[in-house]
Amino acid sequence: MYKIYLFLKRFLITFVSYKTGLALGILGGFVGLLQFSFMGQFLSDGNSFPAIARYGGNVLAYLIIGSAFQGFVGVSLSSFQSTIRSEQQMGTLEYLLLSNTRLELILIYAGVMQFFQTILNVGILLAVVIFVFDVPLGVNIPAAAVTIVLMISALSGIGLMSAGVIIVTKVGDPITWAFTALTGLLSGVLFPVEYLPGYLQKVSYLLPTTHALHALRMSLINQAPLADIMPEIKMLTIMSLITVPLGLLLVRLGFNQARKVGSLAQY
């Protein structure tokens, strides 16, 4: 816990030191949500969408949850590899490893800080959208919290896999690229998966993001209890038990390979 505190302190000092980047990041988040909000208002004008009736039928709420969800996907997939790249660029990776902290723990501690930032940003942005655009949301906090934790767990396993690859390749990560593309296309971020051809729908149900996004919309829009999203909770749990061990294994393999050839701290 003390090491987590030190990583948090280090993150906050670095985060607030770059005020321009901080302001632009917050502004970019608001601009993105405004784009989805205006898009939703435009589409809602005189139209109905039967495919999202199970989410209350409000296309604005549907798109906003999809937008917020993408923030979690992005940080889950990129936080670990960005930590590796940042430490390599600053020349501090070897110093961190000399602190008698395993590489896996360094990645997890650094990831916790970025997840905390994303949760805070999404919470603030959703609150603003609810009050400014009067979006009807019925939030079940326990169900949403369980969904977010399991979603981050399942996606973090994939993010760890990409970190294991980036330790060796330095630049170019096919895992993150492929998963990001599949998520945007097949997981129902901007449109229901029912619009996909049958064979692509089958592929979409193999992605943790599909189950996580459905459960998140049900718990944030319809105030659905845990019992109503239990199939998705079970799938996310199973996927976490698969992806996290595989991710840790790939990180260790990549670390050993980079150490063997002497390229661990190179970028």
C-alpha positions, 0 to 999 in steps of 0.5 A, a space after each residue: 500500500 505504501 508503494 501505491 501511495 508513492 506511485 499516486 504521489 508521483 503521478 499527481 506531481 507529474 500530472 499537475 506539472 504540465 498545466 497546458 496538457 491538463 487543460 487540453 485533456 479536460 477540454 478534449 473530453 468535454 468536446 468529445 461528449 458535446 459532439 456525441 450530445 449534439 449528434 444524439 439530439 439530431 438523431 432523436 429529432 422526430 425519430 425512434 430507435 426500436 433496437 435500443 428500446 431495452 435501454 430506454 430508447 433514448 439515443 442520447 443516453 445510448 451514445 453518451 454511455 458509449 463515449 464514456 465506455 471508450 475512455 475505460 477501453 482506452 486506458 485499460 488497453 494503453 496504460 500498461 504499454 504507455 507506462 513502459 514507453 514513458 519509463 524507457 523514454 525518461 530512462 527511469 525503468 531500470 531505476 524502478 526495477 532497482 527498487 525491488 519492485 517486480 515489473 508486473 507490480 510497476 505496471 499495475 501501480 501505474 495503471 491504478 493511477 490512470 484508472 483513477 483519473 479516468 473514473 474521475 473524468 467520466 464521473 464529472 463529464 456524465 454529471 455535467 451532461 445529465 444536468 446540462 442536457 437533461 439526459 434521463 439516467 437511472 443509475 444502479 451504483 452497485 451494479 455499475 461498480 461491479 461491471 466497471 471493476 470486471 470490465 477493467 479487469 478483463 481489458 487490463 489482461 489484454 493491456 498487459 499482453 500488449 505491454 509484454 509485446 511492446 517491451 520487445 518490439 518498442 513500437 508497433 502493438 498488433 494486440 491493441 490495434 486489433 482489439 481497438 478496431 474490433 471494439 469500435 466496430 463490433 461491441 455496440 459503441 455507436 450502434 446496436 450489435 443487432 445491426 451486424 451480420 449474423 457471423 459478426 454478431 457471433 464474433 462480437 459476443 466473444 469480446 468482453 467489451 460487448 458484455 461490459 457495454 450492455 451491462 453498463 448501459 443497463 445499470 446506468 440507464 435502466 437502473 438494472 439490478 445485478 440479477 438482471 445483468 448476471 449473464 454479463 457479469 459471469 462472462 466478464 469474470 470468466 474472461 478476466 480469469 483468462 486474460 489476466 494470467 495470459 497478460 502477466 505471462 506475456 509481460 514476464 516473457 517479454 521482460 525476460 526476452 528484452 533483458 536477454 538481448 539487453 534492450 530493456 531500457 531502450 526505446 
